[in-house]
Amino acid sequence: MTGGAGYIGAHACKALAASGYLPVAYDNLVHGQEAAVRWGPLERGDIADRGRLDAVIATHQPIAVMHFAAFAYVGESVSDPGKYYRNNVCGTLSLVEAMLGHGIDRLVFSSTCATYGVPAKVPITEDQPQQPINPYGKSKLMVEQMLADFAGAHGLKSTMLRYFNAAGASRDGAIGECHDPETHLIPLALDAASGRGAPLTVFGDDYPTPDGTCVRDYIHVEDLAAAHVRALERLGNHGAMRAYNLGTGSGVSVRDILAAVERTTGRSVPHDIGPRRPGDPAILVSDVARARAELDWVADRSDVDSIVATAWAWQQVRANG
């Protein structure tokens, strides 16, 4: 599992172990946390290092690969696109060629709703045109296209999981969100409410939405991890390349998140209203009918209060050492 020491990768390792698999985390620890690798071995390495990939694959002989390793800061991708194309695209090429060199033909790929860009309509279905508006989204779309070519040429079986807004933490408090820098709304709002962080900036309150703030589709990270297990099992039975949206199908506004944080913490969220960020769509909400029907999966832990409550509990664990 590349990126197995990261936020989503670590939760996927936990879910895989609970389903009887032994997850091997392969991570360069640039953004991953060694302490998050608790359900299988950690192999330190970079996806661009073919020699290291070959050695790790030969040692553990995996039956499939889950690929989470990627740079994922939209703003940074705009200012340093080369970093994103080298790692996200070229790194994935290195990984796929290593897999095929060792006879591994199953891949679950961590993609993103950013491949859709500004959607023509919502909710967003998987067959909607993909027109990403930043290098991060473009790099993920390039990988999807690469995987299609490798399917045709080499029989690679892959599942592409297009995440919406991953959030929350494991309900047992074992792992949670730990980014540096942190850019996600819920941990920033919790930091602001607790006084551990600066007042939150709300980027725009004049969108054509019910309360003027952006609306997004938040999915609990444990629901996301469960979908990866289902996707792996599907690959064992069906070889066709397939993409799935992972979300809830429901929209939550920025102000809705602030209200949930205030309910959970009992504290107000200091915040300012800033200008809109360029390229921020007013509404991004998934259509998840395909994942429900074909993966027999549903996001059943992703109501906003549950998401915020687990994120808050995790922040308390971190704050108390």
N, C-alpha and C positions, 0 to 999 in steps of 0.2 A: 504494500500500500504506500504509494508515494505521498508525501505530505502527511504521514500518519501521526506526526506530533503536533499538527495544527488543530485549530478549533473544531472544524467539521470532521477532519480525518480521525482525530482522537475519539470522537463520539461514534464514528463508524467502526473503529476498532472495538470499542466496548460492545456495540450491538452485534458484531460478528462473533465475538467471543461468547456472548450469551446464546448464540445460535449454533455453537459447536465448532466454529472455525478457529484456527490459530492465525491471527493477523500479524504480519511482519511489517513494522513501520520502517519505511525508507525515507529519511528526511535529512536535509543539510543543516537544520536547526537555525537557519537565518531568521525565520519568523516562528518556527515551531518551538514547543516547550518540552524539554526532555522529561520533565515530571509528568507530562500528560500521557506518556507511553507506559501503560500499566497492564495491558492485556495480551502482551506478546513481546517478542524481542524488538529492539531498536537497532537498525543498521544505518549508520551515518554515511550519507553520500549525496551527490548531486545527480539530477536526472540527465545532465549533459555529459556525465562521466561514464562513457560506455564500458570501460574496463571495470569500474566499480559495480555497475549494474550487472555485468556478466558474472562477477564473483558472487554477488549476493543471490542472484537467481540460481546459480549452480549449487550454492550452499543449502538454500531453503526449498527449491523446486516447487514454486507456487503453482496452483491450478488456474489462477486468474489474477488479474491486476485491477486494483481500484486506483485511479489517478486523480489525486487532489492537488499535487504540487503545482503552484502557480503564483505569480504576483497578481494582486487583485485590488490595487488602489487606482481608482479611475483617474483622479487628478494627476497622480504620478505617471500614469500611462500617457497622458497628454504631453507632459513636460519631458519624459524620457521614453519614447516609444520603443527605441532599440532594446532597452532592458526587457520589455514585455515580449517582443517578437523573438528575442534570443532564448528567453527562458520558456515562455508558454508554448511557442511554436516549435522552435528548434529542439528544445528539451524534450518535448513530446515525441518528436521524430526519433530522437535517440532512444527513448524508452520503447517505442513501438518496434523499432528494428531489433532491439535487444530481446524483447518478448518473442518475436517471430524466430529469432535465431535460436531460441531455446524451446521452440514448439508450443509456446503459450498463445492461445488464440482467442482469449476472452478478456475484454476490457470494459470496465465501468468508468465512464469519464465524467468528471465534475465540470459541467458547463454552467451557463448562466442565462438569466433572462435579459442580460445586457446585449445578447446577440440580436434581440428584436429591435433595439433602438427605440425610437418614438413610435409606439404602436398605432396602426391605422384604426384599430378598434379594440375595445376591451369587453369581456375578458379575452385574454390572449390564448389562442390555440397553437398547437405545435406546428401546424401547416401555414401559419401566418408568415408573410415575408420577413426575412432576417436582414435588417439594415442597421447594423451597429453604428453608433455615432462617436465612439472613442476607441483608442488602440486596445484597451483591455477587452472590450466586447469583440473587436475585430480579430484579436488573437485567438479568442475562444471559438469564433466562427471558423477561422482558418483550420483549427484542429478538427472541428466537426467535418469539414470538407476533406481533410487529409484522411480521416478515418474511413470515410466513404470510399475513397480511392484505394485504400489498403484492403477494404472488404472485397472490392471487385478484383483486385490483383492477387491477393494472398489469402482470401477467406477469413480475414479478421472479423470476429464477432464483437460488436461493441454496442453499448447502451449509453446514450448521452442524457444526462440528467440536468435539466435547466432550472437552477434554483431561483427562487424569488428571494425574499429577505429572511435569511437564517437568523435566529435569535434564541435567547434563553440559555439554559444550562442544564446539565443532568440533574434529575430530580433528587438523586442521592447526595448531591453536593460534591461529587468526585472530580468533575471537570467543568469548565465553562469558558467564557470568552475572555481572551487575554491578548489583545492586540497592542502593538506599539509601532506607530501611533494608533490610537483608537479613533475610528471615524464613524462608527455605527451609532444610530440614534439612541437606542435603549440604554446601553452602558453609559453614554454621555449624559443622558437625562438623569440616570441614577447617581452618577458622580456629582452632577449639579445639585440634586436634591440633598445628598448627604453632606455637601460642603467640601468633598474631596476634589472636586473639579470646578472649573470655571462655569459661569452661567452659560446656558445653552444658547446657541444661535439657531433660530428657526428661519430657514431659507425661503422666504416668501409666504405671504398670507393673503395673496390676491389671485390664487388659482381658481379655475372654474370647478370647484369642489364644494361640498356642503358647508365646510367651515373655512374655506380659503387656503388650507394647507394641503401639501401633497398627500396622496393616498397610495399606500403600498400594501403588499400581500406578505404578511409575516408568518413564517413557519417555524415551529419549535425544532431545535436542532436534533432532538431525539426522534421526531417524526421523519426528519430528513435522513438520519442514519438508518432508520428502519426501512426506508425506501431503497437504500443501497443494498441491503440484504436481499430484498425482493428482486431487485434488478439482477443481482448475481445469480439468484436461483433461476430466473427466467432465462439467462444466457445458457444455463445448463440444459435447457429444454428447447429453446428456440434460437436459431442462429442469426435471424434477420436483424439487421441494424435498425435501431429504433430510438427515438427521442421522446422524453417525457418532461412535462412541466411538473415541478414540485412546489406546491404552494397550498393554499387553503381554498382559493376561489372567492375569498372575501377581502374587501379593502378596509384598511385602518388608516386614519389620518394622523398627521403629526400631533395634532391637538388631542386625538384619542389616546395616543401613547402617553402624552403628558398627564392626562387624567388618570390613566391606569397606574402610572408611577406614583402619583399623589395618593391614590387609593391604597396602594401596596405599602408605601413608606410612611404615610401619614404626614408627609412634608410637601411643601410647595416646591415647584421646579423653577428656580430663577432662570429667566430666559429673555432674550432680545429678539426682535424681528429684523432680519437682514434681507438683503436683496435676493431674488431668485438666483439659483446657480444655472449657468448656461447649460442647456440640454436636459434639464430635469423635466421629465414628463409629468403632467398633472396626476395621472392615474396609471399604475402598473398593477394589474390583478390577473391572476392566472385562470385558465380553464384547465381543470385537473381531471376531466372525465376519462381521458386515455389512461392515466396512471391508475385510477380507481378500477377501471375495467380490466386492464391487461396485467397489472402488477398485484391486483387485489389488495390495494393499499389505500389508506385514508389517513389524513392528518388529524388524529383524534386527541392530541395534547396541545393544540395550537391556538386555543382561545387567548386573547391578549392578556388577560389577568394571570393565567397560568405561566405564560412566557415571562412576563415581568416579575412574577413572584420567584421563579427559579433563578432569574438573572440577579435579583436582589439578594437572595440567599447566597448565591455564589460570591457576590461582591462582599458580603459580610464574612464569608470564610477567608477570602483573600485579605481583607482588612485586619482580621484577627490573627493572621499568620498561619 
